[in-house]
Amino acid sequence: MDKFQKKCCIFLLFYAMFCAVISFLFHTVWMLNYIPSESMENTLREGDFVIASRLETGEEDIKRYDIFIFVPPDNPEEIYIKRVIGLPGETIEVFDGEVYADDVKLDNSFIKEPQDGDGDGSYIVPSGHYFFLGDNRNNSNDSRYWVDEYVPLDNIVAKATHIIFPFQHRRKI
């Protein structure tokens, strides 16, 4: 084998190792997601690419207003991305365009537009489950509309951390 062939083999070996490491990290640590709809606008726009952490999905990691990627209980073939609104044991009330948790009005500064009355109701979040809403509340298939309104902890896949593409939208979430 001549010098050029040796260099090519070494390059290909390093390239294969690099690809294996990146593949391993995206299957165990990170998740790359494409935003297919406008249900999370204005926070996430249709067409954005988001990096998420698969390591931040324990009970102690889930806080109100964080954005998570999860498998919805009514549609296990899909993956959704929404904002955590209701925590285990809370009573969530949605009415008159506002959302309350245990009678405390929640922040809605991130929603796209004033919420209409569709999906108004009272929801009691069971232990080990979460209540999710999209930021574009008037155009979001979220907990208000599912038969099984609450997402079990086991269905939560990753916590969205950064928008990475398009470049003009790049930022920490």
N, C-alpha and C positions, 0 to 999 in steps of 0.2 A: 504494500500500500504506500503510495507516495504521500508527500507532505500535505498536499491539497485535500486528498481523500480523508486523511486523518483529521484535518481541521473541520471538514464537513461532518464527519461522524461525531466529533466532539460537540459541534454546534447543534446537531440534531438531537443528541443525547440531552444536552442542557435544555433545549427547547421542549422536548418531551417531558422532562422533569418539571419545568415551569408550568406547562399545561396541566400536568397531573396535580400539582399543588393548588393552582387556581381552581381547578374543578373540585377538588376536595373542599376548599374553603367555601365555594358557592353551594355545596351540598350540606355543609355542617355549620358554618358561621354566618354567612351572608345570604341574602336573597335579592335578586334583581327582578323588579316588577315594572311592567308597562301599565300605564293608566288608560283603560279602554273607554271610559265614559266621563261625563261631566259631573258625576254625583259628588265629587269632593271639591268642586270649584268653590271658591277662588284659591284654596290652599294648594290643591293639586289640579293641574289642568289635563284635559284629555290629550294624550300623546306624550306626557312626561314619563321619564324613567326614574324609578325610585330604588335606592339601596335600602335594605332592611336588615336588622340584626336578628338572627335566629336564637341568639343567646339571651335575649331580654324578654322572655315570654312566661316567666314564673309569676305567681300571684304577687310577690313583692315588687315586681317590675311594672305592673299594670296600674297606671294612674289615669284619673279622669282627664280627658282632652288629648291623651296620646293617640296616635294613629297606628292602627295595627292591620296586618294582613291575616286573614282567617278564612276558614271553610264555613260557609253559612249552614246552619242546621237543616234548612229546607232544601238545599241544593248542593249536596256533597261533591258534585263534579266541578264546581266553580271555586274560585278564590276571589274574595272581596277585600277591599281596603276601605276602612271607615274609621271614625273617631269614637273612642270610648266615652260614653255619657253616663251610663249606669253601672255601679259597682255592686258586688254581691250583697244582698240583704237590703238594698235601697228600694224605695218607692219612687219611681219616675213618673211625673205627670207632664203631659204635653197638652197645652191648651192655649188658645188666643195668641198663637205665634211665639209662645215662650215654653221653656223647659225647666222643670223643677226637680230637684232631688231632695227627698224628705222635706218638702215645703220650702226649700231654699232655691231662689231663682239662680239659674246657671248662666255663665258667660255665653253670649252668642255673637261676640264680636267677629268671629271668623266665618259666619255663615254668609252665603252669597247674597241673599235678599231676604226680606221679611218672610217668615214661614206662614203658609196658608193653614187652614184648619184641618186639612187632610191628615189622617193618622192621629188625631187628638185622642187621648185616652190616658188611663192610669196603668202602669206596669210595675209589678213587684218582681224584682230581680232575684232569682233563687241563689242559694249558696253555690259557689263555684262557677257562676255564670256572669255574663256581661251584656249590657245593652248598648248597641252601636247605632249611631246616626251619621248620615253623610252631611257634609257642609253645605251642599246645595239641596237643602231639605225639601224643596218643591219638586225636585227631580232626582230622588234617591230611593232605591230599593233597599230599605234598611229594616231594623228591628220592628218598626211600627207596622210593617206589612207582612211579616212572615207568620206562618202558622206556629212555628217554634220561635218565639221572639228573642230568645236569649242564647248567646253563644257560649258553649262550655269552654272552660279553660283549655281542655285538650284540643280544641279546634283552632286555637290561636297559634299561628305559624311564625310570625316575625313582627318586629316593631319597626315601622318606617322611620328612617333617620335622616336621609338626604335625598334631595332631587339632584340627579347628576346630568340629565339631558332633557330638553335642549339646554345648551350652555347658558343662554340668557336667563334661564329659570333656576340655575344651580344655586342651592342653599341648603342649610340645615333645616330640618322640619322641627 
